[in-house]
Amino acid sequence: MLWRVQYRVDAIDYIKPYPSAEQAIGGACLLIDHGCDVYGIGTEASTDTMGRDEIDRIYVIWARAKGPF
């Protein structure tokens, strides 16, 4: 199943496809690190979509895991 990350850079919206949920979440976190506004992760089905709140929580965990303890 193809996953997508919806994000915004300089007031332009983009959708980037990923082959798995794990890769989509990792890609979204990298986009946030590069200053992009990530506002959606999911499949075409609306039941498989994460919004900003969930993305923010995942990013905090991801950022802690990659930094020094």
C-alpha positions as CSV (number, residue, x, y, z in Angstrom):
1,M,0.0,0.0,0.0
2,L,1.4,3.4,-1.0
3,W,1.7,6.0,1.8
4,R,1.9,9.7,1.3
5,V,3.3,12.7,3.2
6,Q,1.6,16.0,2.7
7,Y,3.7,19.1,3.4
8,R,4.2,22.7,2.6
9,V,7.3,24.7,1.7
10,D,7.1,28.4,0.9
11,A,3.3,28.3,0.7
12,I,3.4,25.5,-1.9
13,D,1.8,22.2,-1.1
14,Y,3.5,18.9,-2.0
15,I,2.7,15.2,-1.7
16,K,5.5,12.7,-1.5
17,P,4.8,9.0,-1.8
18,Y,6.5,6.3,0.3
19,P,6.2,2.5,0.0
20,S,5.5,1.9,3.8
21,A,4.2,3.7,6.9
22,E,7.6,3.5,8.5
23,Q,9.3,5.2,5.6
24,A,6.6,7.8,5.4
25,I,7.0,8.7,9.1
26,G,10.8,8.8,8.8
27,G,10.5,11.0,5.7
28,A,8.1,13.3,7.5
29,C,10.5,13.7,10.4
30,L,13.3,14.6,8.0
31,L,11.1,17.1,6.2
32,I,10.3,18.7,9.6
33,D,14.0,18.9,10.3
34,H,14.5,20.7,7.0
35,G,11.8,23.3,8.0
36,C,8.9,22.0,6.1
37,D,5.3,22.2,7.5
38,V,4.2,18.5,7.5
39,Y,0.4,18.4,7.9
40,G,-0.6,14.8,6.9
41,I,0.7,11.3,6.7
42,G,-1.5,8.4,5.4
43,T,-2.9,6.3,2.6
44,E,-5.7,7.3,0.3
45,A,-8.2,5.9,2.9
46,S,-9.1,8.6,5.4
47,T,-9.1,6.1,8.2
48,D,-5.3,5.7,7.7
49,T,-4.4,9.3,8.0
50,M,-2.4,11.0,10.8
51,G,-2.9,14.7,11.5
52,R,-0.7,17.4,12.9
53,D,-1.1,16.3,16.6
54,E,0.0,12.8,15.9
55,I,2.8,13.9,13.7
56,D,4.1,16.3,16.4
57,R,4.1,13.5,19.0
58,I,5.9,11.1,16.7
59,Y,8.5,13.8,15.8
60,V,9.3,14.5,19.4
61,I,10.0,10.8,20.0
62,W,12.0,10.6,16.8
63,A,14.1,13.7,17.7
64,R,14.8,12.3,21.2
65,A,15.9,8.9,19.7
66,K,18.4,10.5,17.2
67,G,20.0,12.9,19.7
68,P,22.6,12.2,22.4
69,F,21.3,11.0,25.8
